Every structure is written in C-alpha cells, then in structure tokens.
Amino acid sequence: MTRSLQAVAYRRPSVLESAASGQRLGLETSRGATPAGAVAHPRFFAGFLTSPQKASAALLAVADVAAARYFQPQLRASLDPVVTAGGDRLRFESFSGCGGVYARMDVLEAGLDGGEVGHGTTNVDVNDPLREALSRIGADDPLHLRVGPEELAVTTLDGPVVEKKVPLPDRWLRGFAEAQVIAAGFDLRAELDAAEAVRFLRALPRGGRSGAPGLRWVVPSGRSLRPTTRAVPGAVCLPGPERLVALQRVLRHATALRVYGPALAPGAAATASAWEVLLPGMRLTLTLSPDASRGFSGEGGVLDALATDEDAEDAELVSVLLAWEPRIDIADLAAASGLTAERVRAALVRLGTSGRVGYDTAEAAYFHRELPYDAERVERHNPRLRSARALVAAGAVALDGAIGTVTAEDGHVHRVREEAGVLSCSCLWWAKYRGGRGPCKHALAVRMVRRGAGEARETVRIDGGAR
C-alpha cells in the first residue's frame, strides 16, 4: 500500500485558556488555501460560540474519529481535523484511520456570535491536553473561539514550533474522495426527535461477537426506527453500528437525528449511510462505509469521473468559478460556465476526487474546500484506473456496437456489454460485485475508448461542416 508522510506545522499548540471575559479556545492552523493563495497560518474566525459546551462535545467527536481505527483497532492512526471557512459557517472534517468513517461538524451562522468568518481550508491542531480541557467545558461558560493565530502573531511570530509528521496512505485519500461521491446519492430516509434519537442510539450494540463489526438494517416506524433482517423498501443500512460511538458525546445535546441513504431494492447488498445529529446552531454527521473491513477506498464511485479528458477539462473550468461557497448552486455554475447542469455535476464529482469539493447531505449540495493533502494521488495511484489506461494504451480494446471485447494481460478475452447505460463484464470482478463497487478495469477501458471515439467523430463532423 502506497503511503507518504504528511507534515503539518503550527505556530504553537492549540489551547483552551481562562480570561476575564471567559474561556478562550485558540485553534492553531497549518498551511492552507485561501482566496489569496496558500497562506502559512491562515486566520478564519475570532468570535464567540453560542453553545460552547455543545460545540466542544461535537469537536471532540470529530477528533475521536480522526484518531480511531474501527477495523483492526490495535493499529493507531491520528490525523488532525480539517477546517473550512465558508463565509457564514465553519466546517470541521475528519476521516478515520481505517478509512471507513467520515465525520463532519458544521458550525452554522446561528452557532457563531460576532466576528466575520473568512474563506479557506487548512488543518487544525487538536492535541491531547486540549481534548481534556474541552471535555470540562461547562454549560454556562462563555467561550471565545479563534481559528488561526492571534492577530499580532500573524506578523510577529517566526517559524513553526510544533511539527507533526503522520503517514498518509493512498487508500485514506481515495476514501475521503469516495465518501463525497457516495453521499451525493443519498436522500433523507428518517428523522427522529430528541427523545427517540437518544433511545435509538443508546440501544445500539457496541460490536458483534468477539467485538467484530456487524451489519444491521433499520426501517422507519412511527416516530422511530425498528430493526429488520434485510433490505426492504425504505430501509437504511447500518453497517457496523459500533462505528457510531462518536455520536455518544453529543447525545444529551441532540435536538433531532436524521438518517440518509440511497434508495434500496429488495434484497440489496450492504450500502453506506449517513447519520446526522442536530444541535443548536450546529450539525454533526457520521458517514459509514458499507463494510468496516474495507472502508470507502474500494467503492469505485469516482472511477467514471476520472476516466475521460472531457470531465477533466470541465472540472478545470468549474474550479476557476468556485469561491469557498458553503452551498454550490449548480444552476448558477452552469450559467457562468456555459456547461449543462449534467456536465457541471460530473465536473463536481471530478473535483471531489481531488478533495476540492465536499458534499453536505443536509443541504443536498456540494461545498467548496481544498483538502490540505496531495489529493491528486487519488487519480495517479488508483489501481483500476491505472490498469484501464494501460489496456487502452496497449490497444487491448475492440468495439462492436453495444459490445466491447478486452484482451487482458494474461491473454483472456472479456466481453463488456451495455444495458440501460450500465456496463457489465464477463470477468470475475463483475461476477463477484455486480457493479456494487464501481466498474471493473475492462469496463473502464471500454468507456474510455468509446468516449474517445465519440469525440473523434464529433471533431470530424465539426471540421466537415466548417469546410
């Protein structure tokens, strides 16, 4: 598994301090992207949190996920959360070390008091002493939040004094991208009030036999959710309920629980789902992969978006028009770019694969952010994508109407068919997953060749008309 060291540097450790006006929470930032370009230590906000104890609990939940491995928990991993300032809100994101849980805390406009919110994305330091201090925040303690260095420190401090180097596996990056793509296919499936949310979440098992992850299904029933043994219409998959443990930190503050997932056919296989706890002025969302043992990185939802040059060109155009919007309006982007809404959506998926947009299930909309990682590796190191491009380069693909044949490296010939826009294949990958984890390398190669042939025909037609 390919991995690199991710280096982050802070002016000083983040700290919770007492002052005459109340508690002061200073979150230190690392190098980040802003409208003015890359900044060593951007400053995004200085003001008060309207619900300090609730915000502290939610931030700790995000940090819990960043430090956790829900599969093979004996292997520890910790990556500092990512913060994005969107002009009217702050979003804190993290991803579990095992690659199967994505967490996001949205501090909305109603959760912030005083001070303007800037624009940009970076890491924030959440260290162990800070975690301990945040756990002691009282309900009535005023809490001033600063995201970024002190105003004077921006110009007076020299060089970083805190540096961290953590391993950054490719599968972690791919998972971060896949989670956004998968969530874009979710709809709201259930909403529980505070009392039912607490009852349901507290009744969940902490693990299966011998602590192994389990698979459950739930279906809306009255004001709550009831378990079911299989996928039925309206059901939501809960793959590994023990992975929702981070929500326990905020249960006593919850005002509601919303559950999101894809539409399911009877007998469907396990799917991802999102579990959102509403708090005063905030939201805390955990998105779970379909299986704790494989995480998000193998789901293949981004592969079609990475397969063509047209999508890449559209994504480059759309990226120029983004401005850290907390909610991206596809119609506005289509009008500004001259692209169709469908092509804008495809471009946003492509941008999601490099960490340049995220997806908010509560608002059913993308938002702009720039992950502070070398996320272009998602494309360079995706094994199926690399294999598909190698097959195309070797001339291994032959097209014949709705059927394509691909001669694999071992000499075996695979037949790729298209039905209702979906490519199936005669290979073992398709037989095992039936498209549930994205296209196989043979289908990807056929799609690449078909689109390339279509673009060539369109060029000939245009050139012929010009003559």
N, C-alpha and C positions, 0 to 999 in steps of 0.2 A: 504494500500500500504506500503510495507516494505521499510524503509529508514534508513540510518545511517548518522553520521556526518563525513565529510571528512575534516581532519585537514591538513593544509599546513602551512609551516613556512619558512620565508625568512630572510636573514641577515639584510636587510633594504628594504624600498620601492623602486621599480623601479623608475628611474628619468631621465629626459632629462636636461642636463646641458650645459652651454656655456663654451667653452675653446678657447684658442688662435688659435687652428687649426680648429675650427668649433664646431658644436653641437656634444654632446656625449650622446648617448642613452644607458643607462645601464638597462638591463632586469635581474632582480634577479630571481634565480632559487630555487626551493624547492627540497626535497629529490627525487632522480631519479635513474633510472637504467642505467648502463654503462657497457662496456666490462669488467671493473674491479670489477663489482658488484654494490651494492647500494652505492650511494655517497650522503652525506648530502646536498651539494650545488654544483652540477657539473658545470664545465665551458666548454662551447661548441664552442664559437667563439669570436674573437676580431679582428675587421677589419672594412672596410667601406662598406656602401651600395651604389651601383652605381646609384640608382634612389631614393634618400631619400624621397622626397615628395610622390611619388607613393607608396613606401614601407610603409610609415606611414599611408597613407589612407587605404591600404589593411589590415594592422594590426588592425586598428580601426574597420574595417568591421568585422573581426573575433571576436574582443571584443564585438561588437554590438550584434552578435548572442549569445555569451556566456551569455549576460545579458538580453536576450529577452525571452518573452513568447508570441508567435504569437497566441496561443489559450488561452483564459482566461487571457488576458494581465494584468489584475489588480493584479495578483499574481506574484510578482517579484522573480527572481532567478538569481544568478550570480556565475559562476564557472570560475576560471582562465583558460586561454587557455593552451593547452599542446604544448610543443615544442619538436621536434625530430630532432637530428643532424644525418645526414646520410653520412658524409664524404665529400660530394660535394654540399650539399644543406641543408637548414633549412626548416622544415615544422611546421607551427603553425595551430593547430586544435582547434575547439570548437564545442559545441553542445548546442542547445537552451534549456532553462528550461522546455519548453513544450514537448521536445523530438521529434520535427518534422523537425528540420533544422540542417544539419551538414555543418560546414564551414571549409575550409582548405585553407591556403595561403602557396604556395610553393615558397620560395626564391631560385632560381636555381643558378648554378655556375656563370652564367653571371650577376647575381644580386649582387654578393659579390666581394669585391676587397681587397685582402691582408688578411693574417691570415688563418690558417688552420681550417677546420670545424671538430669538434670532432664527437663522436658517443654516442648516448644515448637518453633518453626521460625523461622529467620532466614537472612540471607546471612552468609557468612564471607569475610574478605579473604584472597585468595591472590595475593600480588604477585610480581613477578619476582625480587627478592632472596630471598624466601622459597623460591621454586621452586628456585633454585640451591642454597640451603643444604640443602633436603630431599634433593636428589639426592646429597649427600655423606654422608648418614647411614650409619654402619657397622652391621654385623650385631650387634655386641655393645654398642652404645651404649644405655644406659638412656634412655628418652625419656618425660618428663613432659608430658602434654597438658592444656592449658587451653583450653576453648571458652567464650569470654566474657572480660570484663575481670577484672583482678586483684581479689580480694575487697575490698581497701581502695579500689581505684579506682572501684568502683561508687558510692561516696558522695563521693569527694574530687575526681574529675576534672570539669572544667567544659567542656561543649560538645565537638563533634567537631573533630578536627584533620585528618582525612582524609576527603575527599568525592569521590565518583565519580558521573558522570552518563553513562549509556550509553543508546543508542537501544533501544527495546523494541518490535519490530514485532508487530502483531496475529497474524501467521502463526506467530510464535515461541510466543506464548501458546496458540494453538489447537493447535499441535503438541505442546506439553507435556501438554495435556489428552488429545489423541488417543492418545498413546503409552500412557497408562494404560489406556484403554478397549480398545485393540487387544491389549495384553499379557494382559488378563483372559481372552482366548480362547485362550491358549497352553497346551500341555501339554509335559511333558518328552519329548523325542524321542531324545536320545542322551546318554551320559555316558562320557567318556574319562578314563583315568588320567593321571597327571602326564606320563609319558614320551610317550604318544600325543598328549596335548594340545599339548605343545611341538612335536612333529614336525608335527602338522597345521597349527598356526597359523603356524609359521615357513615353511612351504611355500606359504602363500597369496601370490598376486601382489599387488604394491603398487598396481596400476592396470591398466586395459586399454590399448588402443592410444592413443598420444598422451596417456597419463595419464587417459583417460576412464574413468568408473566402469563396471564390468562386472556381469553377472548370472551367478551360478553356483547349482547345486543340489548338495546332498550327501545321502547316504543312509547310515545306519548299516551297517557291515560289520565283523563280528567285534568287535574292541576299538577300532576307529577309524571314520573316515568316508571314504567314497570319492565322487568326483565322479560326477554323472550329467547327462545333457544336457537332461533335462526333469523335470517334476513327476511322481513316481511315488508309490504308497502308502508312507508312512513317510519320505518325503524332507523336507528342510528347505531353504528358500530362503536363499541367502547373497547378498543384493543389494548389490554393491559391496564385495568383500572387503577393499579398501584402507581401508575405514572401521573396521576392527577394529585399526588400527595402535596405538591407545592401550593395547591389551592387552599389547603387547610389553614395556612397563615392568615387568610383574609375572610374566612367563612363568617366570623361573628360580625363583620362589617358589611356583608353582602346585602344588596337590595334585590337582586334577581340573578338567575342563571339562565343563559341562553346556550343552546346546543345547535351546532351547524354540521351538515354533512351532505353528501351527494344523494341524488335520487337512486334508490336501490330496486333492482329487480328481485323477485322472489328467489331465494337460494343463492343470492350474490355472495361473492367471496368477501373477506375482511377488507375494510376501507379505512382511510384516515377520517378524522373528525376533529372539530374544534369546540372547546368548552370555555365559555366566556362568563366571568363573574362581574356583575355591575356593582360599582362602588360610587359613593358620592363624588361626582366630578371626574371619575376615572373608570377604566375598564382593564381587567386582567384576563388575558386569553392564553390558553394552552392548546396547541395543535399536536395531535398524536399521530404518528405513522401507523400504517396498517398492521405492523408487526414489530414488537420491541426488538426482536433479534436482527432485523435487517435495516431499521431506520428508514429515512427518506431517500438516501442517496441512490438506491437501486430502482426507484419507481419509474424512471424514464419519461416523466411528463414533459421534460424540457427538450427532448431529442429532436422532435419535429421542428421546433423553433430554431434549433441550431443548424439545421441541415441545408439551408439554402442561402445563397448570397442576397436574394431579394429581401428576405427578412432582415438580414444584416444591414442593408442599405436603408431600409425603412426605420430600423432601430436607431441608426446613427442620426437620421433626420429628426426623429421624435425626441431623442435625448437632448438635442440643442434647445428644444422648446420647454423642457422641464425646468422648474424653478422652486424645488422643495415644496411643492403643493401638498398640503395634508390630505387632499382628495383630488385625484386627477379626473378631469372631465373629458371623457373620450370624444364627445361631440365637438368640444372646443378644440381639442388636439387635431381632430380630423379636418376641421375648418382651417386651422392655422397651417397644417402640413400639406393640405391638398390630397391626403390619402383617404381611402374609405375607412369607415369605422372598423370593419373587419381587419384591415391591414394595420390599423393603429393598435388593435387588441393583440395581434400577432407580434407587433414590434414591442409592446409592453412585456409580453411573455419573454421575448428575447432579452430585453433589458433586465428582467428578473433573474435570468440565468447568470448575470454578472453582478448581481446584488444592487442594481441601480434603481429598482423599484421593489416595494413590498406590497402585500395585499391585506386590506382590512375587511374582515368578514362582516363586522357590524355595519359598515357603510357600503359594503359590496362595491368597493372601489380600490384602485391602486393608489399608492402614495409614493412620492419621490424620496429616495435616500441613496446614499453612496456608501456601501459597506467598506470599512477601512481594512480590507484584505485584498490580496491579489486574486480576485474572483475570476479573472479571465482564465485561470487554470481550469475552471469548470468545463470550458469548451476544449481546451488543449488536451486535457487528460481524461476526458470521458471515454472509456474503453470501447463502448459500442459505436460511438461516433467516429473514433479513430479507425475502427475496423471497417465501417461502412465506406469511409473515404478511401481506404486502401483498396477495397473491392472495386470502387469506381475507377480509381487510377489504374488498376490492373486490367481494365476492360472486361471484368467478370460478369457484367450485367447485360442481358439481352431483352429487349422489349417486344411483346407480341400482343397488341391490343390491351385487354384488361389483365393480361398475364405477363409477368416478368420472370425470367429464369436467372439464377445467380449461381455461378460456379465457385464454391468456397475454396479456401486454401488447401483443404485436404482432397479436392477433386470431386466432392459430392455436389450434385446439382439440386438446388432448392427452387421450388415453384412459389412465386409470390402472386396472390390473387387480390383483386379489389372488389369489395362488395359494400355498397352504400358508403363509399368514401373511406372504408377501413381496409387496410392491407393485412392479409393473413399470409402465413408461410407454412411450408411443409417441414420446417426444421424442428428440432427438439425444444428450443426455447419457446416457440409458439405453442407447441403441444403442451408444455408444462404450465405456461402462464396465460395463454389465450388473450394476449394483449393487456393483461392486468398490470404489467409493469413496463408499459411502453412498447414501442416497436422493436423487433429484433434487428440485427445488423443488416440482414438481407433485405428486409422491407425498407429500412432507411436508405440503403444503396439504390433500390429501385425508385424510391421517391426522389432522390437526388437526380438520377438520370432523367426521369420523366420531367421534372421541373426544368432541368437544363435543356431538354429537347423542346419543351414548350416555349421557353424564352428564345431559343434559336429560331423557331418557326415564326414567332411574333416579330423578331428583328427582320427576317426576310420579307414578311408581309409589309411592314412599315417601309423598308427600303424600296420594295417594288412599287408601293404607292407613290413614293417620292419621285421615282423616275417617271 
